[in-house]
Amino acid sequence: MNIQQATRQYETWLAGHVRVVKSDLGTKHELMAQDAFLFLRATFYRWMQLFPALCPKAASAPTVLAIGDLHVENYGTWRDAEGRLVWGINDFDEAFPLPYTIDLVRLAASAWLAVELGHLSLVPANACAAILEGYTKGLEDGGEPFVLAEKRPLLREAVTSRLRDPTLFWEIFAALPTISHVPAKMILMLKQAMPERGLAFRVAHRRAGLGSRGRERFTAIADWRGGKIAREAKALLPSACAWAAGLSNNEIYYSRILSNAVRTPDPFLVVNDGWVLRRLSPYCSRIELSELPRGHDEEKLLRAMGRELANVHFGTRRAVTAVRRDLPQRKPKWLRQAAEVMVEATLKDWKQWQKWMR
């Protein structure tokens, strides 16, 4: 099937699991036509149709509980229970048992497209090498969370840019439209996520992400003890991997992948009855490449992304030995070659989508 048919069928499947916000799907379709990087982020369902056929050697690798929809903008920061700033993978909506290689190839392909669009200044081969180097080193070292305190000064400087200024952040939230009719169940869930009982808040509609755009989101914004706070609930559903493979597996793996990874947890990130709740703030959010300061060490950043991926794959303890054994047996350029194949397939689909949207 072509990209239009795949999208139509996936969105029908989506509507069978959650309530769809059609206006958000419309903006998603427009963003998909804007550039190939946004298209990749929005179409994990299509990736899962193409990857097994186009990259059969990579697809035969040992299985881990994988992130699935990994890309260079699926990283962010949060505060742990000690108030420390932590950096790592930000979203696990599409977590599923998959070959460990799929996360590496998708991360590398996203970096490749980011290079093509000028978001990164590396050459694609060096971007792929940096990701693989970081992942391999992470496997060798046994994993370590990225706590941005006394360690990792370059990474800390890169992710605390002026573009994450609290004034700008809360101005954006102040402009969000209020939702007039919020389900009682959601009001209760958001009340329970607040720092104290009886705190008044308004619920706003926020358009965010791309892969999950079209699902319901409820963002509660409040004034609390001298400043703004926000909590958000987003609808979850089974991974698009189940749809692409024609499986009846309706399990949501979000909680499992979070609890098993080498990670210092976000105490406000909770999965509850088909919803994921989290705190939002200037330093508890996803980081876009445009927010990074000019002149940051891009290779170091991509190596860190690879290491953080290893942290997550360590959650599948029984598979780590097999992954460590498999990785050195692959040809030196395997990741670059697989990423190039998937980039070409993505560009082909994107151009078809652009033409159809026009």
Helices and strands as residue ranges (DSSP letters): H 3-15, H 22-34, H 36-42, H 44-54, H 56-59, E 63-66, E 75-79, E 85-89, E 96-99, H 101-116, H 124-141, E 146-147, H 153-159, G 162-164, H 166-174, H 184-193, E 202-204, E 217-224, E 227-235, H 240-245, H 254-260, E 270-272, E 275-280, E 285-286, G 289-291, H 298-313, H 317-326, G 327-329, H 334-357
